[in-house]
Amino acid sequence: MKKSALDHLLDWSGRILLAAILGFVLLPFVVVAIASFNDGAILSFPPKSWSFRWYANAFEYRDFGSGLVNSLRIAAIGASIALIAGAGFAYVFNRYDFMFKRLLNTVLMSPLIIPNFTIGLGLLILSAAVQLPRSIWLVIAVHVVIVLPFVVRSVYVSLKNFERRYEQAAESLGGTPLHVLLTITLPLLLPGLISGALFAAILSFNEFTASLYVVNQRTQTLPVAMYNYVREYADPTLAALSVIYVAAVAAMLLLVHKFFRLEKVLNVD
């Protein structure tokens, strides 16, 4: 069917509006990216002279390196724990009815409405009361509490859209519950599991407000290290680090898209 002039006008108007919105959203990043090449020691825009010195400083600053390692460790371990626990809770919520089910679900979802700094401060007070050290495991526990609701909801949505006849067919052919779980249920839930783990890892890596209360010099994460840096220096190092961070995340998302297809992972296919 041939499009009318009005259809073409609406089509191009939508494209122009989308381009304008994307440009507006990306404009701050463009300004930061240009300012990161400033040769001067004071962050300014536009740069009077150009240099890569602040990118070198971002790689050489020791706290950024240790913070990155800590953030990656915390995100990997926290996302793994949240994925296992969240998938288990989602499976129980979907398949079983029991007393206090709604209450348990409310408790698990509460970090979505409770400010993160409240969670961090609360767990800090609790750990002090029971004399737990401020180790990396305390930071991981805080991150698990914060990201767990996203994993539960992601897997639960996949379970709601799950066709249980596949499981019933496997059981009728003699499959044991464990065999059905490993060969039928988990593969079909893989997009929800991957999206939950992806959200958990990204949120954990970016978490700042709760981490600020529970980290110390040895366990500080990259966002906390960046906060401590900007309190002492006003040079463009953080602008350079921000560009590196955005480029790394974009590369990671492209890699995930290449192997798993993001529209499937995020359940929008």
URKAZI-V220733 format. One line per field, one symbol per residue. burial: + if it has 9 or more other C-alpha atoms within 8 Angstrom, else -. A space follows every 50 residues. Layout:
burial: ???
//
This chain:
burial: -------+----------------------++++++++++--+---+--- -+-++-+++----+++++++++-++++++++++-+++-+++-++------ +------++-+----++++++-++--++-----+-+-+++++++++++++ +++++++++-------+--++---+---++++-+++--++++++++++++ +++++-+-+++++++---++++++++---+---++++++++-+------- -----++---+--++++--
//
